[in-house]
Amino acid sequence: MRELDRHSDQPIVHASSSPPAVAIVGAGRLGNALAGALREAGLHVTGPLPRGAAPTGVDAVLLCVPDAEVAAAGALVPAGAPVGHCSGATGLDVLDGHEGFSLHPLMTVTGQSGATPFAGAGAAVAGSTPAALGLARTLARALGMRPIELDPGDRAAYHAAASIASNFLITLEAAAERLAATTGMQRADLLPLVRATVENWARLGPERALTGPVARGDELTVARQRDAVSERAPDLLGLFDALVEATRALAGAGAAVR
């Protein structure tokens, strides 16, 4: 049975059994991480090359550059091999003139020592042709990732969800760490709580994983917490209030489904 592209109903053309040769353009955190991981997976990788490079003689070119630079970087690549980008929120129109594809790892890349654990994560993929989509899927699977095909209109929402789940989580933990520091606590003191919370969310879902005074309806304790935030980190008060309201809504939704 043939595998069909769910948008065009055309057969998906998968890459041959020979691993594709890929050029990585962009020597930042993601470019370095992907180049290393693809080499480890057995692919022939050129790069990461500096921004502005125009690689030839490869099966695919993958642009690991900032979103605003994708179109300019793609325009420098000679016509021929498919050209892809790694932007989560950007469509394929910026790769006009190429057989375009995209591969966005749903994984945080810090650039610190040690390989980025791509295996097991999702990867948003797209292709302007069935062959380009098949190439994006091949690269994702070579990294041990699960390809996720999105409608073009969903890309910005997908990327916003990723930012909330990763970037905004760090912002929240930084706020907690600042407030905790006023009591003499350190990041390590909060870490077991954070890890357990994330595991509970993964296992139980948000409504059942929610604990604490807001979930219990303990408004006296919430008020005491608010006073402490106002006194010790007043610039965090607006964030605290917004989160209390959002948590009340989540607690109410949880009560409604129980």
C-alpha positions as CSV (number, residue, x, y, z in Angstrom):
1,M,0.0,0.0,0.0
2,R,1.4,3.4,-1.0
3,E,1.9,6.1,1.6
4,L,0.1,9.3,0.4
5,D,0.6,12.9,1.2
6,R,-2.5,13.9,3.2
7,H,-2.7,17.3,1.4
8,S,-2.2,16.4,-2.2
9,D,-3.1,12.6,-2.3
10,Q,0.1,12.1,-4.2
11,P,2.4,9.2,-3.4
12,I,5.3,10.2,-1.1
13,V,8.6,9.6,-2.7
14,H,11.0,8.4,-0.1
15,A,14.8,8.8,-0.2
16,S,16.8,5.9,-1.6
17,S,18.5,3.4,0.7
18,S,21.7,5.4,0.3
19,P,21.9,8.1,3.0
20,P,21.6,11.5,1.5
21,A,24.6,13.9,1.5
22,V,23.6,17.1,3.3
23,A,25.2,20.5,3.5
24,I,24.4,22.5,6.7
25,V,24.5,26.3,6.3
26,G,24.8,28.2,9.6
27,A,27.4,27.4,12.3
28,G,25.3,28.4,15.3
29,R,23.9,26.2,18.0
30,L,21.4,24.3,15.9
31,G,23.7,24.0,12.8
32,N,26.5,22.4,14.9
33,A,24.1,20.1,16.8
34,L,22.4,18.9,13.6
35,A,25.6,18.4,11.7
36,G,27.0,16.3,14.6
37,A,23.8,14.3,15.0
38,L,23.4,13.6,11.3
39,R,27.1,12.5,11.0
40,E,26.5,10.2,14.0
41,A,23.5,8.7,12.1
42,G,25.8,7.8,9.2
43,L,25.0,10.6,6.7
44,H,27.7,12.5,4.8
45,V,27.5,16.0,6.1
46,T,29.3,19.1,4.7
47,G,29.6,21.9,7.3
48,P,28.3,23.5,9.2
49,L,29.2,26.2,6.7
50,P,29.1,30.0,7.5
51,R,26.0,32.0,6.6
52,G,26.1,33.0,2.9
53,A,27.7,29.8,1.7
54,A,26.5,28.4,-1.6
55,P,27.1,24.6,-1.4
56,T,27.0,22.3,-4.4
57,G,27.4,18.6,-5.1
58,V,25.0,17.5,-2.3
59,D,21.6,15.9,-2.1
60,A,20.1,18.6,0.1
61,V,21.0,21.9,1.7
62,L,19.7,22.7,5.2
63,L,19.7,26.3,6.3
64,C,20.2,26.7,10.1
65,V,20.0,30.5,10.1
66,P,17.7,33.0,11.9
67,D,14.1,33.2,10.5
68,A,14.7,36.6,9.0
69,E,17.7,35.4,7.1
70,V,16.2,32.2,5.5
71,A,15.1,33.9,2.3
72,A,18.5,35.6,1.7
73,A,20.4,32.5,2.5
74,G,18.3,30.4,0.2
75,A,18.7,32.9,-2.6
76,L,22.5,32.2,-2.6
77,V,22.1,28.5,-3.0
78,P,22.4,27.4,-6.7
79,A,19.3,25.7,-8.1
80,G,19.4,21.9,-8.1
81,A,19.3,20.1,-4.8
82,P,16.3,20.7,-2.4
83,V,16.8,23.5,0.1
84,G,15.3,23.3,3.5
85,H,15.1,25.5,6.6
86,C,14.8,24.8,10.3
87,S,12.3,27.6,11.3
88,G,9.3,26.5,13.2
89,A,7.0,29.4,12.3
90,T,8.1,30.0,8.7
91,G,6.4,28.5,5.6
92,L,8.1,27.3,2.4
93,D,7.3,30.4,0.4
94,V,10.7,31.9,1.5
95,L,12.4,29.2,-0.5
96,D,10.9,30.4,-3.8
97,G,12.9,29.0,-6.7
98,H,13.9,25.8,-4.9
99,E,12.3,22.5,-4.2
100,G,11.8,23.4,-0.6
101,F,11.4,21.6,2.6
102,S,11.5,22.3,6.4
103,L,12.7,20.4,9.4
104,H,12.1,21.9,12.8
105,P,13.2,19.8,15.8
106,L,10.8,20.1,18.7
107,M,13.8,20.2,21.0
108,T,15.8,22.8,22.9
109,V,19.4,23.3,21.8
110,T,21.6,25.2,24.2
111,G,25.0,24.7,22.5
112,Q,26.5,23.5,25.7
113,S,28.9,20.5,25.7
114,G,27.4,17.1,24.9
115,A,25.2,15.9,22.1
116,T,21.6,17.3,21.8
117,P,19.2,14.4,22.4
118,F,17.1,14.6,19.3
119,A,16.0,11.0,19.4
120,G,12.4,10.6,20.6
121,A,11.5,14.2,20.0
122,G,9.0,15.4,17.4
123,A,10.0,17.3,14.3
124,A,7.7,19.6,12.2
125,V,8.3,18.7,8.5
126,A,7.0,20.1,5.3
127,G,7.8,19.9,1.6
128,S,6.9,21.7,-1.6
129,T,6.8,18.4,-3.4
130,P,6.2,14.8,-2.3
131,A,9.9,14.1,-2.8
132,A,10.9,17.1,-0.7
133,L,8.5,16.0,2.1
134,G,10.0,12.5,1.9
135,L,13.4,14.0,2.3
136,A,12.4,15.9,5.4
137,R,10.9,12.8,6.9
138,T,14.1,10.8,6.1
139,L,16.2,13.4,7.9
140,A,13.9,13.4,10.9
141,R,13.9,9.7,11.2
142,A,17.7,9.5,10.7
143,L,17.9,11.7,13.9
144,G,15.4,9.3,15.7
145,M,12.7,12.0,15.6
146,R,9.0,11.6,14.9
147,P,7.9,13.6,11.8
148,I,4.9,15.8,12.4
149,E,3.2,17.3,9.3
150,L,1.4,20.6,9.9
151,D,-1.0,22.6,7.8
152,P,0.8,25.8,6.8
153,G,-1.7,27.9,8.7
154,D,-0.9,26.0,12.0
155,R,2.9,26.7,12.0
156,A,2.7,29.9,14.1
157,A,0.5,28.3,16.7
158,Y,2.7,25.3,16.8
159,H,5.8,27.4,17.4
160,A,4.0,29.5,20.0
161,A,3.1,26.3,21.9
162,A,6.7,25.2,21.7
163,S,7.8,28.6,23.1
164,I,5.3,28.4,26.0
165,A,6.4,24.9,26.8
166,S,10.1,25.6,26.7
167,N,11.1,29.3,26.7
168,F,8.4,30.5,29.0
169,L,8.9,27.6,31.4
170,I,12.5,28.9,31.9
171,T,11.2,32.4,32.4
172,L,8.9,31.1,35.2
173,E,11.7,29.1,36.8
174,A,13.9,32.1,36.8
175,A,11.2,34.1,38.6
176,A,10.8,31.3,41.2
177,E,14.6,31.1,41.6
178,R,14.8,34.9,42.2
179,L,12.1,34.8,44.9
180,A,13.6,31.7,46.5
181,A,17.0,33.4,46.6
182,T,15.5,36.0,49.0
183,T,15.1,33.2,51.5
184,G,18.5,31.7,51.1
185,M,17.4,28.8,48.8
186,Q,19.2,27.8,45.7
187,R,18.1,26.5,42.3
188,A,19.0,22.9,43.4
189,D,16.5,23.2,46.2
190,L,13.7,23.7,43.6
191,L,14.9,21.2,41.1
192,P,13.2,18.0,42.5
193,L,9.9,19.9,42.7
194,V,10.2,21.1,39.1
195,R,11.1,17.6,37.8
196,A,8.3,15.9,39.7
197,T,5.8,18.5,38.4
198,V,6.8,18.0,34.8
199,E,6.6,14.2,35.2
200,N,3.1,14.5,36.8
201,W,2.0,16.7,33.9
202,A,3.2,14.2,31.4
203,R,1.6,11.3,33.2
204,L,-1.6,12.8,34.4
205,G,-2.4,15.8,32.3
206,P,-2.6,19.4,33.6
207,E,-5.9,19.2,35.5
208,R,-5.0,16.2,37.6
209,A,-1.4,17.2,38.1
210,L,-2.3,20.6,39.5
211,T,-1.6,21.0,43.3
212,G,-1.1,23.9,45.6
213,P,-3.2,26.6,47.3
214,V,-5.0,27.9,44.2
215,A,-6.1,24.3,43.4
216,R,-7.3,23.9,47.0
217,G,-9.1,27.2,47.0
218,D,-6.9,28.4,49.9
219,E,-7.3,32.1,49.2
220,L,-5.7,33.2,52.5
221,T,-2.4,31.5,51.6
222,V,-2.6,32.9,48.0
223,A,-2.9,36.4,49.6
224,R,0.1,35.9,51.8
225,Q,2.1,34.7,48.9
226,R,1.1,37.8,46.9
227,D,2.2,40.1,49.8
228,A,5.6,38.4,49.8
229,V,6.0,38.8,46.1
230,S,5.0,42.4,46.4
231,E,7.5,43.0,49.1
232,R,10.5,41.1,47.7
233,A,10.1,41.1,43.9
234,P,7.5,43.8,43.1
235,D,8.3,43.6,39.4
236,L,7.0,40.0,39.4
237,L,3.6,40.9,40.8
238,G,1.8,41.3,37.5
239,L,3.2,37.9,36.4
240,F,2.1,36.4,39.7
241,D,-1.5,37.8,39.4
242,A,-1.8,36.6,35.8
243,L,-0.7,33.1,36.8
244,V,-3.0,32.9,39.7
245,E,-6.0,33.8,37.5
246,A,-4.9,31.2,34.8
247,T,-4.4,28.6,37.6
248,R,-7.8,29.3,39.0
249,A,-9.3,28.7,35.5
250,L,-7.4,25.4,35.2
251,A,-8.5,24.3,38.6
252,G,-12.1,25.1,37.7
253,A,-11.8,23.1,34.5
254,G,-10.3,20.2,36.4
255,A,-13.2,20.3,38.9
256,A,-15.7,20.2,36.0
257,V,-14.3,17.1,34.5
258,R,-13.9,15.1,37.8
